[in-house]
Amino acid sequence: MTVNADKLVRMAQQIADNNSFTPDVDIVAAKVADHLQRFWDPRMKQQIIDYASHPEAQLSAVVREAIARIREPG
Protein backbone atom coordinates (compact mmCIF):
# COMPACT_ATOMS: atom_id res chain seq x y z
CA MET A 1 0.00 0.00 0.00
CA THR A 2 1.32 3.42 -0.88
CA VAL A 3 0.35 6.78 0.50
CA ASN A 4 0.06 9.57 -2.05
CA ALA A 5 2.51 12.47 -1.97
CA ASP A 6 -0.14 15.00 -0.95
CA LYS A 7 -0.91 13.06 2.20
CA LEU A 8 2.78 12.64 3.02
CA VAL A 9 3.41 16.37 2.57
CA ARG A 10 0.40 17.16 4.74
CA MET A 11 1.66 14.78 7.43
CA ALA A 12 5.19 16.21 7.31
CA GLN A 13 3.81 19.74 7.54
CA GLN A 14 1.71 18.80 10.58
CA ILE A 15 4.84 17.43 12.24
CA ALA A 16 6.63 20.70 11.42
CA ASP A 17 3.73 22.77 12.78
CA ASN A 18 3.69 20.76 16.00
CA ASN A 19 7.42 21.35 16.47
CA SER A 20 7.46 25.05 15.62
CA PHE A 21 8.32 26.20 19.11
CA THR A 22 11.06 28.42 17.67
CA PRO A 23 11.35 30.44 14.46
CA ASP A 24 14.73 28.77 13.78
CA VAL A 25 14.20 26.66 10.64
CA ASP A 26 17.28 24.52 11.33
CA ILE A 27 16.08 23.46 14.79
CA VAL A 28 12.56 22.65 13.63
CA ALA A 29 13.84 20.84 10.51
CA ALA A 30 16.10 18.71 12.71
CA LYS A 31 13.12 17.73 14.87
CA VAL A 32 11.03 16.89 11.80
CA ALA A 33 13.86 14.89 10.21
CA ASP A 34 14.35 12.96 13.45
CA HIS A 35 10.64 12.12 13.54
CA LEU A 36 10.63 11.00 9.90
CA GLN A 37 13.72 8.83 10.44
CA ARG A 38 12.35 7.21 13.58
CA PHE A 39 8.70 6.67 12.75
CA TRP A 40 8.12 6.66 9.00
CA ASP A 41 8.30 3.50 6.96
CA PRO A 42 11.25 3.55 4.52
CA ARG A 43 8.81 3.50 1.59
CA MET A 44 7.09 6.65 2.89
CA LYS A 45 10.44 8.39 3.28
CA GLN A 46 11.44 7.43 -0.25
CA GLN A 47 8.14 8.70 -1.65
CA ILE A 48 8.53 12.13 -0.05
CA ILE A 49 12.20 12.30 -1.09
CA ASP A 50 11.17 11.52 -4.67
CA TYR A 51 8.40 14.12 -4.53
CA ALA A 52 10.77 16.77 -3.16
CA SER A 53 13.15 16.24 -6.08
CA HIS A 54 10.61 17.72 -8.51
CA PRO A 55 10.98 21.48 -9.10
CA GLU A 56 7.23 21.99 -8.72
CA ALA A 57 7.11 20.32 -5.29
CA GLN A 58 5.24 22.57 -2.90
CA LEU A 59 6.98 22.26 0.44
CA SER A 60 7.59 24.66 3.30
CA ALA A 61 11.19 25.62 4.02
CA VAL A 62 11.15 23.48 7.16
CA VAL A 63 9.83 20.37 5.42
CA ARG A 64 12.21 20.84 2.48
CA GLU A 65 15.17 21.05 4.90
CA ALA A 66 13.96 18.02 6.86
CA ILE A 67 13.74 15.99 3.66
CA ALA A 68 17.25 17.09 2.70
CA ARG A 69 18.44 15.83 6.07
CA ILE A 70 16.86 12.38 5.71
CA ARG A 71 18.19 12.13 2.16
CA GLU A 72 21.77 12.41 3.41
CA PRO A 73 23.34 9.13 4.51
CA GLY A 74 24.26 8.78 8.14
C-alpha positions, 0 to 999 in steps of 0.5 A: 500500500502506498500513500500519495505524496499530498498526504505525506506532505500534509503529514510532514507539515503537521509534524513541522507545525507541532514542532514550531516552538522556535522560528529557527528553521534549522532546529525545527527541521532537525526535529522533523527529520528525526521524527521521519527517520524514527517513525516513518516507513522507509517507503514513505520516506522514499516517496517524499524524497522523490516528490521533493526532487521535482521542481514543482514540489510545494513544500515549506522551508522546514519540510524541504530542509527536513527531507534534505536531512533524511536524504543524506546518509548517516 
